[in-house]
Amino acid sequence: KSHVPLYPHTGYDHGMTMAIAGTQTLNDAVHTGAPGSEDSTNRRIDDLRSLALDCLEDMKAEETIEIDLMGRTSLADTMIITSGRSQRHVGAIADRVLQEMKSKGLGTARVEGLPACDWVLIDAGDIILHIFRPEVRGFYNLEKMWGADRPRERLVG
């Protein structure tokens, strides 16, 4: 592990230690001008979103919500927030999502929080996934911060 700014392109740094799951994110295709970048990037984002939601359902994640961030921030287009029942469950959910991303060729993601597994953040570029233990989720209450007056916030499943 090493200290790496979470969002180096914005200069914003959480000041947290994080593990790097790989070196490329979904945003890299946009910045490098990959062939058909807009369509292929939108397809990859949809594929990643579906993969994450399918993994969460398969792993029996609880209280999963999706918040549309389009036009609200440049950090991501979608934020998915979910809960695991224990630290072990949170870690298993995160591992499954990361393994599926890799096996399906959907790139790699930045990951924070895996050693403790109270709150794991997976930043895959245009999609950010937060996996919490219920007590930690209640304390930080990201749904209220990011979705307070957002009519497109929706409960998944």
Legacy VTK file of the C-alpha trace (Angstrom):
# vtk DataFile Version 3.0
C-alpha trace
ASCII
DATASET POLYDATA
POINTS 157 float
0.000 0.000 0.000
1.046 3.528 -0.588
-0.411 6.980 -0.164
-1.929 8.003 -3.492
-4.346 10.892 -4.050
-7.821 9.484 -4.631
-8.633 11.888 -7.439
-5.249 13.099 -8.762
-6.785 14.815 -11.808
-8.754 17.142 -9.512
-6.041 17.700 -6.929
-8.447 16.389 -4.274
-6.805 14.038 -1.799
-8.655 12.189 0.947
-5.338 11.781 2.782
-6.052 8.066 3.152
-3.883 5.050 2.443
-5.223 3.026 -0.423
-4.426 -0.069 -2.423
-4.282 0.182 -6.178
-6.158 -2.636 -7.888
-4.693 -1.623 -11.259
-3.478 1.272 -13.295
-6.328 1.996 -15.685
-9.812 3.293 -14.957
-12.823 3.829 -17.161
-11.908 7.509 -17.396
-8.615 6.611 -19.100
-10.422 5.562 -22.289
-12.071 8.977 -22.470
-8.837 10.882 -21.903
-6.819 8.837 -24.406
-9.423 9.191 -27.149
-10.060 5.479 -27.652
-11.880 4.619 -30.892
-15.589 5.332 -30.541
-14.793 6.652 -27.094
-18.175 8.152 -26.212
-20.247 5.134 -27.255
-17.760 2.563 -26.007
-17.322 4.440 -22.734
-21.102 4.636 -22.210
-21.349 0.921 -22.935
-18.535 0.155 -20.468
-20.200 2.311 -17.825
-23.506 0.475 -18.329
-21.695 -2.880 -18.250
-19.838 -1.912 -15.077
-23.025 -0.667 -13.418
-24.842 -3.911 -14.289
-21.891 -6.013 -13.140
-21.706 -4.207 -9.798
-25.456 -4.483 -9.163
-25.464 -8.177 -10.154
-22.536 -8.899 -7.817
-24.265 -7.059 -4.973
-27.416 -9.094 -5.501
-25.491 -12.382 -5.760
-23.515 -11.607 -2.605
-26.693 -10.661 -0.717
-25.682 -7.068 -0.094
-28.365 -5.143 1.782
-30.145 -1.824 1.241
-28.498 -1.090 -2.105
-29.253 2.306 -3.596
-28.041 4.024 -6.722
-27.648 7.787 -6.918
-27.380 9.556 -10.271
-24.631 12.184 -9.986
-24.808 13.480 -13.576
-24.496 17.251 -13.537
-23.898 17.269 -9.792
-20.162 16.495 -9.672
-17.319 15.616 -11.995
-16.169 12.795 -9.701
-18.537 10.203 -11.166
-21.824 9.724 -12.988
-23.246 7.142 -10.596
-22.762 6.309 -6.941
-23.901 2.958 -5.567
-24.198 2.560 -1.804
-24.781 -0.786 -0.121
-24.254 -2.626 3.159
-22.727 -5.895 4.218
-23.669 -7.613 7.474
-20.114 -7.814 8.875
-16.535 -6.871 8.067
-16.048 -10.262 6.420
-19.188 -9.793 4.302
-18.123 -6.270 3.243
-14.701 -7.599 2.197
-16.206 -10.536 0.299
-18.573 -8.233 -1.620
-15.703 -5.912 -2.572
-13.487 -8.814 -3.634
-16.251 -10.248 -5.802
-16.880 -6.941 -7.586
-13.146 -6.445 -8.239
-12.674 -10.031 -9.476
-15.665 -9.755 -11.825
-14.432 -6.413 -13.198
-11.084 -7.974 -13.974
-12.478 -11.192 -15.452
-14.922 -9.307 -17.698
-12.223 -6.946 -18.947
-13.903 -3.840 -17.534
-10.696 -2.283 -16.315
-9.414 -1.818 -12.842
-10.400 0.385 -9.954
-8.921 2.251 -7.051
-9.824 0.695 -3.735
-9.791 2.038 -0.179
-10.665 0.355 3.083
-10.085 -3.312 2.296
-7.917 -4.143 5.310
-10.478 -2.946 7.872
-13.637 -3.595 5.809
-15.823 -1.182 7.769
-16.224 0.927 4.619
-14.784 -0.102 1.266
-14.767 2.406 -1.569
-14.323 1.171 -5.137
-13.654 4.001 -7.582
-14.037 2.696 -11.137
-13.983 6.103 -12.786
-17.540 7.040 -13.670
-18.993 4.698 -11.056
-18.204 4.825 -7.352
-19.284 1.968 -5.105
-19.433 2.311 -1.317
-19.815 -0.877 0.726
-20.457 -0.294 4.430
-21.100 -2.130 7.634
-24.568 -0.893 8.734
-23.286 1.079 11.746
-20.694 2.910 9.671
-23.192 3.625 6.912
-25.582 5.182 9.405
-22.826 7.357 10.839
-21.672 8.810 7.492
-25.133 8.888 5.885
-23.903 9.446 2.325
-27.428 9.007 0.982
-28.457 12.236 2.672
-25.335 14.115 1.604
-25.491 13.106 -2.067
-29.142 12.353 -2.556
-31.034 14.782 -0.343
-32.930 16.578 -3.093
-32.244 14.123 -5.873
-35.480 12.746 -7.347
-33.539 10.168 -9.391
-32.176 8.395 -6.292
-33.648 4.928 -6.363
-33.667 1.821 -4.254
-32.327 -1.153 -6.180
-33.877 -4.590 -5.791
LINES 1 158
157 0 1 2 3 4 5 6 7 8 9 10 11 12 13 14 15 16 17 18 19 20 21 22 23 24 25 26 27 28 29 30 31 32 33 34 35 36 37 38 39 40 41 42 43 44 45 46 47 48 49 50 51 52 53 54 55 56 57 58 59 60 61 62 63 64 65 66 67 68 69 70 71 72 73 74 75 76 77 78 79 80 81 82 83 84 85 86 87 88 89 90 91 92 93 94 95 96 97 98 99 100 101 102 103 104 105 106 107 108 109 110 111 112 113 114 115 116 117 118 119 120 121 122 123 124 125 126 127 128 129 130 131 132 133 134 135 136 137 138 139 140 141 142 143 144 145 146 147 148 149 150 151 152 153 154 155 156
